[in-house]
Amino acid sequence: MALRIGAGEGFSTEQMQTAEISALLHDVDDWKYNPEDNGLLSRARTFLTQHDFPTTDAVLQIIQSMGFKESLGSAKLSDAHTPELSVVQDADRLDAIGAIGVARCLTFGGRFNRVLYDPQVPPRINMTKEQYQDTTVQQTTINHFHEKLFLLKDMMKTKTGRRIADERDGFMHTFLDQFLGEMNGDR
């Protein structure tokens, strides 16, 4: 997806290469899957160093700056934005929405034993980075649509990303409307 967006944005060969390697490595040290890394990017840094990648610093900056949590509350890192970061962020966010995003959301919720839906648990709105990372708060999979997924369309930074996000966001709204209609016995 990063390559598709980069091409749509007219990227040079070097920009495409930086975006591609950043997209491939951006989750290897993610706090959700590798909490002991604590932001050090150990695996990504090791890989880039071992392969003598020419834009290692740029790739590490992109990886460090691109997470959803980095765009919440006081954690916003507007100074770190480059065209490559915008493309990789958009690609990552597009992976989280649409049909594949719905499947990922449901799979993630099941994997971590989240309640699927509870009308007594309201979605958390306008979260800070700390609130988003707080795993002690009861969360539901369906609330995740309101807490994160429906916000992503408006966070797209590229024209190409916004165009793709519009369609995918519409699909998620249709899915959630159908889901809630069935849960409430209306459909």
N, CA, C and O of each residue as an XYZ file, in Angstrom:
748
protein
N       0.825     -1.189      0.000
C       0.000      0.000      0.000
C       0.874      1.260      0.000
O       0.535      2.250     -0.648
N       2.008      1.222      0.732
C       2.896      2.389      0.746
C       3.419      2.680     -0.657
O       3.551      3.843     -1.042
N       3.718      1.633     -1.422
C       4.206      1.841     -2.786
C       3.117      2.431     -3.678
O       3.394      3.299     -4.505
N       1.893      1.968     -3.514
C       0.775      2.506     -4.296
C       0.568      3.991     -3.984
O       0.386      4.804     -4.890
N       0.597      4.328     -2.707
C       0.404      5.727     -2.319
C       1.592      6.573     -2.788
O       1.408      7.665     -3.325
N       2.812      6.059     -2.581
C       4.002      6.790     -3.021
C       3.978      7.074     -4.514
O       4.321      8.174     -4.948
N       3.572      6.084     -5.298
C       3.464      6.283     -6.747
C       2.404      7.341     -7.056
O       2.603      8.193     -7.922
N       1.293      7.282     -6.351
C       0.227      8.262     -6.551
C       0.646      9.672     -6.180
O       0.109     10.649     -6.701
N       1.613      9.769     -5.272
C       2.102     11.076     -4.828
C       3.343     11.521     -5.601
O       3.910     12.572     -5.303
N       3.772     10.728     -6.596
C       4.904     11.114     -7.439
C       6.267     10.973     -6.790
O       7.163     11.770     -7.069
N       6.447      9.989     -5.938
C       7.712      9.792     -5.232
C       8.861      9.427     -6.170
O       8.665      8.785     -7.202
N      10.071      9.854     -5.784
C      11.300      9.453     -6.471
C      11.646      8.021     -6.067
O      11.026      7.462     -5.163
N      12.629      7.434     -6.732
C      13.067      6.075     -6.409
C      13.549      5.991     -4.965
O      13.212      5.041     -4.257
N      14.335      6.973     -4.516
C      14.842      6.957     -3.137
C      13.702      7.088     -2.130
O      13.697      6.401     -1.109
N      12.750      7.954     -2.406
C      11.599      8.096     -1.509
C      10.793      6.798     -1.446
O      10.336      6.396     -0.376
N      10.622      6.149     -2.595
C       9.886      4.874     -2.628
C      10.615      3.831     -1.788
O       9.986      3.081     -1.042
N      11.939      3.782     -1.906
C      12.725      2.805     -1.150
C      12.612      3.070      0.353
O      12.433      2.136      1.135
N      12.712      4.315      0.753
C      12.597      4.664      2.175
C      11.200      4.339      2.695
O      11.055      3.795      3.790
N      10.181      4.667      1.921
C       8.804      4.363      2.335
C       8.584      2.857      2.424
O       7.944      2.377      3.360
N       9.110      2.108      1.456
C       8.897      0.662      1.448
C       9.551     -0.012      2.653
O       8.901     -0.808      3.331
N      10.806      0.283      2.933
C      11.480     -0.380      4.060
C      10.861      0.071      5.384
O      10.776     -0.718      6.324
N      10.434      1.322      5.465
C       9.761      1.805      6.680
C       8.447      1.066      6.895
O       8.126      0.668      8.014
N       7.693      0.887      5.820
C       6.414      0.169      5.920
C       6.635     -1.279      6.334
O       5.874     -1.822      7.135
N       7.668     -1.900      5.794
C       7.932     -3.305      6.122
C       8.383     -3.490      7.568
O       8.077     -4.510      8.186
N       9.103     -2.522      8.107
C       9.673     -2.664      9.455
C       8.869     -1.978     10.561
O       9.199     -2.134     11.736
N       7.839     -1.234     10.220
C       7.227     -0.352     11.214
C       6.597     -1.071     12.405
O       6.448     -0.461     13.463
N       6.227     -2.322     12.275
C       5.582     -3.030     13.390
C       6.496     -4.005     14.132
O       6.067     -4.607     15.116
N       7.736     -4.175     13.692
C       8.569     -5.209     14.323
C       8.888     -4.909     15.783
O       9.179     -5.826     16.551
N       8.838     -3.655     16.171
C       9.078     -3.285     17.569
C       7.857     -2.618     18.203
O       7.985     -1.919     19.209
N       6.671     -2.830     17.620
C       5.446     -2.188     18.102
C       5.165     -2.547     19.561
O       5.314     -3.702     19.961
N       4.758     -1.552     20.351
C       4.516     -1.745     21.790
C       3.442     -2.781     22.068
O       3.468     -3.423     23.118
N       2.494     -2.963     21.147
C       1.416     -3.940     21.376
C       1.928     -5.373     21.275
O       1.384     -6.278     21.907
N       2.975     -5.575     20.478
C       3.482     -6.928     20.240
C       4.842     -7.161     20.893
O       5.230     -8.308     21.119
N       5.558     -6.103     21.193
C       6.901     -6.210     21.742
C       7.083     -5.148     22.829
O       7.894     -4.235     22.672
N       6.323     -5.264     23.946
C       6.350     -4.203     24.962
C       7.711     -4.001     25.623
O       7.993     -2.918     26.134
N       8.550     -5.020     25.618
C       9.848     -4.877     26.280
C      10.814     -3.983     25.499
O      11.818     -3.542     26.059
N      10.539     -3.706     24.228
C      11.434     -2.850     23.443
C      11.400     -1.409     23.939
O      12.413     -0.712     23.871
N      10.265     -0.956     24.430
C      10.126      0.363     25.056
C      10.599      1.517     24.162
O      11.248      2.450     24.635
N      10.270      1.445     22.881
C      10.593      2.539     21.977
C      12.011      2.577     21.455
O      12.391      3.539     20.787
N      12.807      1.558     21.741
C      14.201      1.558     21.306
C      14.380      1.147     19.845
O      15.422      1.418     19.249
N      13.375      0.499     19.270
C      13.418      0.020     17.891
C      14.587     -0.936     17.660
O      15.249     -0.877     16.624
N      14.833     -1.810     18.621
C      15.986     -2.706     18.581
C      16.034     -3.572     17.334
O      17.071     -3.654     16.676
N      14.927     -4.217     17.003
C      14.919     -5.119     15.843
C      15.079     -4.349     14.535
O      15.856     -4.750     13.669
N      14.361     -3.268     14.392
C      14.462     -2.468     13.163
C      15.872     -1.905     13.004
O      16.450     -1.963     11.918
N      16.418     -1.363     14.081
C      17.765     -0.787     14.039
C      18.798     -1.852     13.655
O      19.678     -1.600     12.832
N      18.685     -3.034     14.251
C      19.616     -4.126     13.940
C      19.526     -4.512     12.469
O      20.550     -4.659     11.803
N      18.315     -4.676     11.961
C      18.130     -5.051     10.554
C      18.752     -4.008      9.623
O      19.494     -4.356      8.704
N      18.452     -2.747      9.861
C      18.958     -1.682      8.994
C      20.477     -1.589      9.049
O      21.124     -1.369      8.025
N      21.045     -1.753     10.232
C      22.495     -1.699     10.390
C      23.160     -2.878      9.688
O      24.158     -2.705      8.988
N      22.610     -4.075      9.875
C      23.180     -5.270      9.243
C      23.149     -5.190      7.721
O      24.014     -5.754      7.051
N      22.164     -4.498      7.176
C      22.029     -4.406      5.720
C      22.549     -3.075      5.170
O      22.365     -2.768      3.992
N      23.195     -2.295      6.028
C      23.822     -1.038      5.624
C      22.884     -0.186      4.771
O      23.250      0.291      3.696
N      21.673     -0.013      5.277
C      20.659      0.736      4.536
C      21.037      2.215      4.514
O      21.359      2.776      5.561
N      21.005      2.860      3.344
C      21.513      4.231      3.229
C      20.724      5.304      3.983
O      21.289      6.341      4.331
N      19.447      5.084      4.241
C      18.669      6.117      4.944
C      18.146      5.584      6.278
O      16.981      5.774      6.625
N      19.025      4.919      7.012
C      18.648      4.318      8.292
C      18.009      5.332      9.238
O      16.966      5.050      9.829
N      18.617      6.499      9.388
C      18.077      7.495     10.319
C      16.673      7.935      9.920
O      15.798      8.083     10.773
N      16.459      8.143      8.632
C      15.127      8.548      8.155
C      14.103      7.456      8.422
O      12.984      7.744      8.844
N      14.479      6.205      8.179
C      13.562      5.078      8.406
C      13.209      4.979      9.885
O      12.038      4.817     10.228
N      14.197      5.073     10.761
C      13.937      4.984     12.200
C      13.056      6.138     12.677
O      12.191      5.943     13.530
N      13.268      7.329     12.136
C      12.428      8.481     12.499
C      10.986      8.246     12.065
O      10.055      8.569     12.802
N      10.799      7.688     10.876
C       9.453      7.386     10.389
C       8.785      6.375     11.309
O       7.647      6.573     11.736
N       9.491      5.295     11.613
C       8.923      4.241     12.460
C       8.539      4.803     13.825
O       7.467      4.501     14.349
N       9.407      5.606     14.388
C       9.165      6.160     15.725
C       7.986      7.137     15.744
O       7.316      7.276     16.767
N       7.735      7.799     14.644
C       6.738      8.872     14.606
C       5.373      8.463     14.104
O       4.433      9.252     14.202
N       5.224      7.265     13.570
C       4.029      6.995     12.789
C       2.850      6.387     13.515
O       1.763      6.354     12.938
N       2.980      5.913     14.716
C       1.889      5.222     15.382
C       0.682      6.098     15.655
O       0.798      7.317     15.789
N      -0.479      5.463     15.737
C      -1.724      6.173     16.064
C      -1.579      6.902     17.390
O      -2.016      8.045     17.529
N      -0.965      6.238     18.364
C      -0.820      6.842     19.688
C       0.009      8.121     19.622
O      -0.133      9.000     20.472
N       0.879      8.226     18.608
C       1.713      9.422     18.471
C       0.902     10.639     18.023
O       1.388     11.769     18.081
N      -0.321     10.407     17.583
C      -1.149     11.522     17.113
C      -2.213     11.924     18.130
O      -3.087     12.736     17.826
N      -2.142     11.364     19.326
C      -3.148     11.639     20.353
C      -2.662     12.685     21.349
O      -1.503     12.671     21.765
N      -3.550     13.579     21.722
C      -3.289     14.535     22.800
C      -1.983     15.274     22.655
O      -1.661     15.778     21.579
N      -1.229     15.341     23.735
C       0.031     16.080     23.753
C       1.157     15.312     23.089
O       2.274     15.820     22.993
N       0.887     14.092     22.627
C       1.931     13.281     22.004
C       2.155     13.629     20.538
O       2.997     13.009     19.889
N       1.428     14.598     19.999
C       1.524     14.919     18.574
C       2.940     15.354     18.212
O       3.553     16.168     18.902
N       3.445     14.794     17.111
C       4.807     15.077     16.664
C       4.780     15.752     15.294
O       5.289     15.180     14.329
N       4.217     16.921     15.182
C       4.064     17.556     13.880
C       5.397     17.916     13.232
O       5.479     17.958     12.004
N       6.431     18.174     14.005
C       7.725     18.557     13.451
C       8.394     17.417     12.691
O       9.261     17.661     11.852
N       8.007     16.191     12.971
C       8.674     15.033     12.382
C       8.141     14.676     11.002
O       8.635     13.729     10.390
N       7.157     15.397     10.493
C       6.513     14.973      9.253
C       7.360     15.223      8.014
O       7.866     16.321      7.784
N       7.493     14.169      7.229
C       8.120     14.203      5.915
C       7.127     13.566      4.953
O       6.191     12.902      5.397
N       7.304     13.748      3.656
C       6.412     13.069      2.709
C       6.425     11.550      2.877
O       5.387     10.900      2.749
N       7.598     10.988      3.162
C       7.691      9.541      3.355
C       6.896      9.093      4.578
O       6.203      8.077      4.525
N       6.988      9.838      5.676
C       6.211      9.512      6.870
C       4.719      9.574      6.558
O       3.959      8.702      6.979
N       4.306     10.582      5.834
C       2.888     10.705      5.485
C       2.402      9.499      4.699
O       1.310      8.990      4.953
N       3.197      9.040      3.756
C       2.818      7.887      2.938
C       2.747      6.619      3.784
O       1.795      5.849      3.663
N       3.738      6.397      4.632
C       3.761      5.176      5.450
C       2.639      5.210      6.484
O       2.002      4.186      6.731
N       2.389      6.359      7.087
C       1.261      6.474      8.023
C      -0.057      6.187      7.325
O      -0.887      5.438      7.840
N      -0.248      6.775      6.164
C      -1.496      6.538      5.440
C      -1.649      5.064      5.093
O      -2.737      4.506      5.239
N      -0.577      4.428      4.638
C      -0.643      3.001      4.292
C      -0.999      2.164      5.513
O      -1.833      1.262      5.430
N      -0.374      2.459      6.638
C      -0.650      1.715      7.868
C      -2.095      1.926      8.310
O      -2.769      0.980      8.716
N      -2.558      3.143      8.231
C      -3.932      3.443      8.644
C      -4.941      2.831      7.682
O      -6.016      2.405      8.105
N      -4.614      2.780      6.406
C      -5.511      2.127      5.445
C      -5.599      0.628      5.708
O      -6.645      0.020      5.478
N      -4.516      0.030      6.186
C      -4.549     -1.394      6.553
C      -5.517     -1.651      7.699
O      -6.018     -2.765      7.851
N      -5.783     -0.631      8.503
C      -6.644     -0.792      9.680
C      -8.116     -0.555      9.384
O      -8.960     -0.789     10.249
N      -8.446     -0.093      8.172
C      -9.846      0.207      7.867
C     -10.312     -0.561      6.638
O      -9.508     -1.163      5.926
N     -11.615     -0.531      6.400
C     -12.193     -1.276      5.287
C     -12.470     -2.714      5.686
O     -12.518     -3.032      6.875
N     -12.653     -3.578      4.709
C     -12.985     -4.982      4.976
C     -11.870     -5.682      5.746
O     -12.135     -6.412      6.701
N     -10.635     -5.462      5.335
C      -9.516     -6.087      6.047
C      -9.407     -5.506      7.450
O      -9.094     -6.232      8.393
N      -9.656     -4.227      7.601
C      -9.633     -3.599      8.919
C     -10.668     -4.181      9.858
O     -10.386     -4.393     11.037
N     -11.876     -4.445      9.346
C     -12.915     -5.081     10.164
C     -12.438     -6.456     10.609
O     -12.562     -6.811     11.781
N     -11.890     -7.231      9.674
C     -11.395     -8.570     10.016
C     -10.272     -8.490     11.047
O     -10.254     -9.269     12.000
N      -9.349     -7.571     10.870
C      -8.248     -7.408     11.825
C      -8.766     -7.016     13.201
O      -8.307     -7.541     14.215
N      -9.717     -6.100     13.236
C     -10.285     -5.634     14.505
C     -10.928     -6.792     15.262
O     -10.690     -6.971     16.457
N     -11.736     -7.568     14.567
C     -12.411     -8.699     15.208
C     -11.411     -9.763     15.655
O     -11.559    -10.348     16.728
N     -10.398    -10.012     14.835
C      -9.367    -10.992     15.189
C      -8.576    -10.534     16.408
O      -8.346    -11.319     17.328
N      -8.160     -9.273     16.422
C      -7.397     -8.723     17.542
C      -8.214     -8.798     18.825
O      -7.709     -9.218     19.867
N      -9.474     -8.389     18.747
C     -10.337     -8.443     19.930
C     -10.489     -9.852     20.462
O     -10.444    -10.069     21.673
N     -10.671    -10.816     19.564
C     -10.782    -12.213     19.983
C      -9.490    -12.735     20.581
O      -9.504    -13.446     21.585
N      -8.379    -12.381     19.964
C      -7.065    -12.844     20.435
C      -6.788    -12.360     21.858
O      -6.181    -13.076     22.654
N      -7.231    -11.158     22.170
C      -6.975    -10.588     23.492
C      -8.195    -10.654     24.406
O      -8.290     -9.918     25.389
N      -9.124    -11.542     24.069
C     -10.304    -11.820     24.896
C     -11.118    -10.576     25.245
O     -11.656    -10.475     26.347
N     -11.207     -9.644     24.324
C     -12.051     -8.470     24.536
C     -13.514     -8.858     24.362
O     -13.852     -9.731     23.563
N     -14.360     -8.201     25.115
C     -15.798     -8.336     24.912
C     -16.088     -7.781     23.520
O     -15.557     -6.737     23.143
N     -16.928     -8.477     22.759
C     -17.248     -8.011     21.416
C     -18.063     -6.722     21.463
O     -17.729     -5.740     20.800
N     -19.146     -6.735     22.261
C     -20.039     -5.585     22.302
C     -20.729     -5.554     23.650
O     -21.219     -6.577     24.130
N     -20.767     -4.387     24.256
C     -21.489     -4.194     25.507
C     -22.057     -2.778     25.490
O     -21.306     -1.810     25.610
N     -23.377     -2.648     25.341
C     -23.959     -1.306     25.268
C     -23.768     -0.503     26.556
O     -23.970      0.711     26.561
N     -23.381     -1.167     27.646
C     -23.152     -0.466     28.917
C     -21.748      0.139     29.001
O     -21.456      0.895     29.927
N     -20.882     -0.188     28.044
C     -19.517      0.348     28.030
C     -19.418      1.356     26.880
O     -19.307      0.963     25.718
N     -19.458      2.646     27.201
C     -19.409      3.647     26.129
C     -18.000      3.756     25.532
O     -17.011      3.485     26.214
N     -17.915      4.150     24.268
C     -16.591      4.369     23.671
C     -15.879      5.522     24.369
O     -16.514      6.475     24.820
N     -14.574      5.427     24.451
C     -13.754      6.509     25.008
C     -13.479      7.509     23.881
O     -12.985      7.133     22.818
N     -13.796      8.755     24.116
C     -13.672      9.788     23.088
C     -12.555     10.764     23.468
O     -12.356     11.056     24.647
N     -11.834     11.263     22.473
C     -10.747     12.235     22.669
C      -9.695     11.736     23.654
O      -9.325     12.442     24.592
N      -9.227     10.537     23.437
C      -8.238      9.942     24.337
C      -6.859     10.581     24.184
O      -6.493     11.071     23.115
N      -6.116     10.561     25.269
C      -4.704     10.916     25.238
C      -3.921      9.647     24.899
O      -4.474      8.547     24.871
N      -2.641      9.821     24.645
C      -1.766      8.679     24.384
C      -1.801      7.708     25.562
O      -1.876      6.494     25.368
N      -1.748      8.235     26.767
C      -1.741      7.392     27.966
C      -3.056      6.620     28.110
O      -3.048      5.439     28.458
N      -4.169      7.276     27.847
C      -5.468      6.596     27.930
C      -5.572      5.493     26.877
O      -6.095      4.415     27.156
N      -5.079      5.758     25.682
C      -5.126      4.766     24.607
C      -4.313      3.521     24.976
O      -4.709      2.400     24.657
N      -3.183      3.722     25.645
C      -2.307      2.610     25.999
C      -2.699      1.921     27.304
O      -2.105      0.901     27.653
N      -3.662      2.439     28.019
C      -4.074      1.864     29.298
C      -4.882      0.588     29.074
O      -6.053      0.643     28.698
N      -4.258     -0.539     29.303
C      -4.912     -1.835     29.081
C      -5.761     -2.272     30.269
O      -6.393     -3.326     30.215
N      -5.787     -1.480     31.345
C      -6.598     -1.859     32.507
C      -8.055     -1.426     32.351
O      -8.922     -1.900     33.084
N      -8.327     -0.535     31.408
C      -9.686     -0.049     31.173
C     -10.437     -1.070     30.327
O      -9.915     -1.570     29.331
N     -11.678     -1.374     30.737
C     -12.483     -2.311     29.957
C     -12.749     -1.726     28.575
O     -13.200     -0.588     28.440
N     -12.464     -2.522     27.562
C     -12.662     -2.096     26.184
C     -13.506     -3.132     25.468
O     -13.515     -4.302     25.850
N     -14.212     -2.711     24.435
C     -14.918     -3.674     23.601
C     -14.413     -3.531     22.173
O     -13.932     -2.473     21.766
N     -14.532     -4.607     21.434
C     -14.091     -4.579     20.045
C     -14.903     -3.576     19.235
O     -14.337     -2.832     18.435
N     -16.203     -3.545     19.426
C     -17.044     -2.614     18.674
C     -16.706     -1.161     19.027
O     -16.748     -0.296     18.151
N     -16.378     -0.879     20.277
C     -15.990      0.486     20.645
C     -14.732      0.942     19.906
O     -14.537      2.135     19.676
N     -13.888     -0.011     19.538
C     -12.650      0.327     18.833
C     -12.937      1.055     17.510
O     -12.132      1.866     17.051
N     -14.076      0.760     16.916
C     -14.448      1.484     15.694
C     -14.574      2.977     15.994
O     -14.096      3.809     15.223
N     -15.218      3.317     17.114
C     -15.425      4.722     17.483
C     -14.159      5.350     18.061
O     -13.889      6.530     17.838
N     -13.392      4.566     18.799
C     -12.213      5.089     19.488
C     -11.030      5.312     18.555
O     -10.179      6.159     18.824
N     -10.971      4.552     17.451
C      -9.831      4.683     16.547
C     -10.211      4.614     15.073
O      -9.920      5.540     14.317
N     -10.851      3.538     14.661
C     -10.995      3.265     13.231
C     -11.748      4.358     12.473
O     -11.348      4.724     11.368
N     -12.825      4.880     13.046
C     -13.577      5.938     12.364
C     -12.826      7.276     12.346
O     -13.208      8.184     11.607
N     -11.787      7.405     13.135
C     -10.991      8.635     13.156
C      -9.940      8.658     12.052
O      -9.466      9.726     11.665
N      -9.578      7.493     11.549
C      -8.433      7.390     10.647
C      -8.643      8.095      9.306
O      -7.698      8.665      8.760
N      -9.839      8.066      8.778
C     -10.102      8.714      7.481
C      -9.684     10.185      7.511
O      -9.089     10.686      6.557
N      -9.992     10.864      8.595
C      -9.679     12.291      8.699
C      -8.226     12.559      9.081
O      -7.804     13.712      9.160
N      -7.468     11.503      9.316
C      -6.057     11.658      9.655
C      -5.142     11.410      8.452
O      -3.921     11.514      8.569
N      -5.725     11.088      7.308
C      -4.927     10.828      6.111
C      -4.193     12.097      5.698
O      -4.743     13.196      5.767
N      -2.964     11.936      5.276
C      -2.116     13.076      4.960
C      -1.903     13.264      3.459
O      -1.463     14.330      3.030
N      -2.207     12.247      2.659
C      -1.982     12.340      1.215
C      -3.311     12.316      0.467
O      -4.308     11.795      0.969
N      -3.315     12.879     -0.727
C      -4.523     12.842     -1.558
C      -4.897     11.401     -1.890
O      -6.069     11.026     -1.846
N      -3.896     10.606     -2.219
C      -4.149      9.205     -2.557
C      -4.745      8.468     -1.367
O      -5.711      7.720     -1.521
N      -4.184      8.670     -0.192
C      -4.694      8.026      1.019
C      -6.118      8.437      1.338
O      -6.937      7.601      1.717
N      -6.418      9.716      1.189
C      -7.780     10.199      1.470
C      -8.806      9.576      0.528
O      -9.912      9.232      0.944
N      -8.436      9.434     -0.732
C      -9.360      8.854     -1.714
C      -9.685      7.403     -1.359
O     -10.845      6.995     -1.404
N      -8.673      6.636     -1.010
C      -8.873      5.228     -0.650
C      -9.626      5.122      0.674
O     -10.500      4.269      0.831
N      -9.286      5.988      1.620
C      -9.906      5.943      2.953
C     -11.398      6.230      2.903
O     -12.164      5.644      3.669
N     -11.820      7.111      2.025
C     -13.251      7.431      1.927
C     -14.082      6.176      1.685
O     -15.083      5.949      2.364
N     -13.671      5.372      0.728
C     -14.416      4.152      0.405
C     -14.370      3.150      1.559
O     -15.389      2.559      1.917
N     -13.198      2.966      2.131
C     -13.058      1.986      3.212
C     -13.830      2.399      4.458
O     -14.418      1.555      5.134
N     -13.833      3.681      4.760
C     -14.581      4.177      5.910
C     -16.078      3.935      5.712
O     -16.781      3.559      6.650
N     -16.551      4.149      4.513
C     -17.960      3.890      4.212
C     -18.332      2.439      4.445
O     -19.405      2.143      4.972
N     -17.440      1.529      4.049
C     -17.697      0.107      4.281
C     -17.822     -0.188      5.776
O     -18.719     -0.920      6.192
N     -16.925      0.381      6.581
C     -16.973      0.120      8.026
C     -18.258      0.651      8.646
O     -18.842     -0.001      9.511
N     -18.700      1.815      8.220
C     -19.960      2.365      8.741
C     -21.132      1.460      8.373
O     -22.019      1.224      9.193
N     -21.135      0.956      7.149
C     -22.190      0.028      6.724
C     -22.152     -1.238      7.570
O     -23.192     -1.726      8.014
N     -20.949     -1.772      7.793
C     -20.797     -2.971      8.621
C     -21.332     -2.732     10.030
O     -22.113     -3.532     10.545
N     -20.911     -1.630     10.652
C     -21.317     -1.376     12.035
C     -22.817     -1.109     12.139
O     -23.454     -1.538     13.101
N     -23.381     -0.410     11.169
C     -24.836     -0.203     11.164
C     -25.567     -1.541     11.107
O     -26.540     -1.755     11.831
N     -25.099     -2.437     10.249
C     -25.717     -3.762     10.132
C     -25.543     -4.546     11.433
O     -26.493     -5.160     11.919
N     -24.340     -4.528     11.995
C     -24.054     -5.249     13.236
C     -24.979     -4.774     14.355
O     -25.628     -5.582     15.019
N     -25.032     -3.463     14.558
C     -25.861     -2.925     15.644
C     -27.342     -3.176     15.384
O     -28.099     -3.430     16.321
N     -27.759     -3.109     14.134
C     -29.143     -3.427     13.796
C     -29.495     -4.860     14.146
O     -30.584     -5.129     14.653
N     -28.584     -5.778     13.878
C     -28.819     -7.184     14.227
C     -28.792     -7.385     15.737
O     -29.612     -8.126     16.279
N     -27.856     -6.732     16.419
C     -27.771     -6.865     17.881
C     -29.029     -6.330     18.558
O     -29.470     -6.874     19.571
N     -29.597     -5.282     18.008
C     -30.794     -4.668     18.589
C     -32.083     -5.310     18.098
O     -33.172     -4.912     18.511
N     -31.965     -6.300     17.221
C     -33.139     -6.992     16.707
C     -33.911     -6.213     15.660
O     -35.049     -6.559     15.345
N     -33.304     -5.164     15.114
C     -33.968     -4.352     14.095
C     -33.803     -4.919     12.687
O     -34.555     -4.556     11.782
N     -32.850     -5.785     12.498
C     -32.578     -6.333     11.150
C     -32.490     -7.840     11.207
O     -32.268     -8.484     10.182
